[in-house]
């Protein structure tokens, strides 16, 4: 039996993006029944929705012969999606107002699972609206109430909006919507139509630059983000190799992640050259905090000596460290892993202005072979939060508030890219 998706649209200009998602779900083998509000039909026509889904669009609660659709279609579906979801629609649903077909279907949705064998059906919402409308207290309170009832939300992206303003509120990338829908399909309903397992290499932790046998130059990277991403991908059925600093956080042994340690820049370079070629990787996620510099030589009391020769330099002497630049490992990954591999780079800034952040991301995106760039700023990181924005070129394709959300967003983008 094919998986069944009830796809609802409300009145946003982002409805044209929802058409892409409907098309992709149909191509993935899903039966898709569209439901459109009157406002949604101002942006996309009923003929378009019927052409993409192969089914007449449902619009009228009182359509002759279909007056029980608000019950029957909710029971029929495996997953319910509201995409795009406007501020007006979210606030109406949170207030329990059922003055159109989307509203009556929402009230007919059984969040307890009593009508579906004890398993609540997923109700997934992808908001799309102006930033001020999204951040308005009424909308935020409605979202919080809906979450409490069991509604799942895809965070809107940030970027240029249709009104010309810039901020959060853009509809999530349609490929992310598709991947998240497919991920929620129950076993036995065609979940095999979802993207196949991927082979992913993840680098994490920080390199060390040895000064002598006991001292080293390093950074504060713990590797926790890489460990979270690797754990999430493995739990989702993907084959994951985590290339990690020897002292970095790593997944539990039960996670099923292959672990490959390194310490220095040279170690990491050698591991990548030995692991990626012939590994048939679908993606390389490069989180490792790689030192931009290595030690060229030391001067101890004016005498030139080599670094990392063992032992311990006398702390009473005058020590000078002379550095040389390391090559960028990020630019070698596509060549090593092959053109089929999606390369994900990371860029960290510190209290950077929006334009400076964009410029920093652009420099990474321009590196040979980089497909996606994840940006973090230190001001958006701390206990319980790890803000991130994912770019494809200059376009924001996903955002996340913590490492778990980031892992899910990366998985969705990788799966849609490989399956597409």
Secondary structure, DSSP 8 states (H G I E B T S, - for coil): ---EEEEEE-S-TTHHHHHHHHHHHHHTT-EEEEEE-TTGGGTS-HHHHHHHHSS--B--TT-TT-TTHHHHHHHH-SEEEEEEE-HHHHHHHHTT--SSHHHHHHHH--TT-TTTTT---EEEEEE---HHHHHSHHHHHHHHHHHHHT-EEE--EEEE-TTS-EEEEE---HHHHHHHHHHT--TTSSGGGS----EEEEEESB-BEESSSS-EE-----SHHHHHHHHHHHHTT-EEEEEEETTS----GGG--EEEEE-BHHHHHHHHHHHSTTS--SEEEE--B--SEEEEEEEETTEEE-SS-SS---TTS-EEEEEEE---GGGGHHHHH-TTSEEEEEEEESS--HHHHHHHHHHHHTSTT--EEEEEEGGGEETTEE-EEEEETTEEEEEESSHHHHHHHHHHHHHHHHH-
